[in-house]
Amino acid sequence: MFKQHVALDAQGGRVQYADRKRLWWLLSLFYPLGPLVGIAAYAWSGYEIALALPIVVSHGLMPLLDYVSGEDENNPPEAVVPELDQDRYYRYLTWATVPLHFVALIGSAWWVGEHTMSWGAIVLLAYVAGTHSGLGLNTGHELGHKYSATEQWLARLVLAVPVYGHFTVEHGQGHHRWVATPEDHASARMGESIYRFALRELPGGVHRAWQIEKKRLQKAEQAVWGWHNTMLQSYAIAAALQLGLIWAFGWVMLPFLAIHNFVAWWQLTSANYIEHYGLLRERLASGQYETPKPHHSWNANHVVSNLALFHLQRHSDHHANPSRRYQSLRHFENLPQLPSGYFGMFPLAYIPHLWFKVMDPRLLALPHVGGDMRKINIDPAHRDELLQRYG
């Protein structure tokens, strides 16, 4: 039932490993189809509120399942990782997920365009579709960190669904370089609410991506506003997709897509907010920041949500080893650990008072922080207040 990966360790001993989650990774493949489940529930029951079923699953059932199933601290032996990374089953799952994001959006748009619905139901379905298109950013994240031309193109393709074509450029060459520093707009600061954070993160990502891509194209002596611009490639696909939906289903698509797009962007903002909250890399004597370490990211080993997110929540190993494939990401001891998976942490982040109450003590108690406020990335607007409160 479980495929065996066999290799020799450094001493020449035989190492054998079977990924017991191998079939369960299919959850990452089908989870983007959540909006269609809501539509099916609505069609069966006749109640528009049934469209909210995917929200109940994501932010109600998923955290509950995470709690019941516990955390997975299992790591594949390093000796078998090269073979595990070459197992094409895992990358085929990410590849197959790409068209499903298009199916979910087009199916939702078709339902709105071809059926009589109240405006409340249209807004609800747009929100649900947006939350699941936000998962396309997760798929694009996994693909965009890989070097093959196929996966790079698939990343641009799936990022067209939420119209976020700049993400691969910004994330790989911007965020990963400056993560957990005051210079990074995608790293949240202690005392900064998610709403203040969004005002830095959303425009900052677009601006930095354009600067990076412009520099690359100029160095290659290619036109910035040309086909070689990888961001424009993705944006062109997005324009064709969304204009096509407006042409096919009418002007109702304008508010539908506007809500869908914003909610998808908000999903990424939510993930960015919780992934590095308050964490700070040390500045060396040279003036440079230390290399990103596993303790510069909040980690989560919760089983079910990781299966739905291609191991995104093992974020600590990802930032320390960005090109490592999701099936090989590891757990480390003494890491900053989130109390729940992302589906449970997002709603908490939307209530700043509760977020600060839960996360600030965890941040201060981290072994590498030890209550030292100098080792925390603090929001300048709240620095005096936080220093007075925590010393």
Secondary structure, 3 states (H helix, E strand, C coil): CCCEEEEECCCCCEEEEECCCCHHHHHHHHHHHHHHHHHHHHHHHCCHHHHHHHHHHHHHHHHHHHHHHCECCCCCCHHHHHHHHHCHHHHHHHHHHHHHHHHHHHHHHHHHHHCCCCHHHHHHHHHHHHHHHHHHHHHHHHHHCCCCHHHHHHHHHHHCCCCCCCHHHHHHHHHHHHCCCCCCCCCCCECCCHHHHHHHHHHHHHHHHHHHHHHHHHHCCCCCCCCCCHHHHHHHHHHHHHHHHHHHHCCCHHHHHHHHHHHHHHHHHHHHHHHCCCECCCECCCCCECCCCHHHCCECCEHHHHHHCCCCCCHHHHHHCCCCCHHHCCCCCCCCECCCCHHHHHHHHCCHHHHHHHHHHHHHHCCCCCCCHHHECECHHHHHHHHHHHC
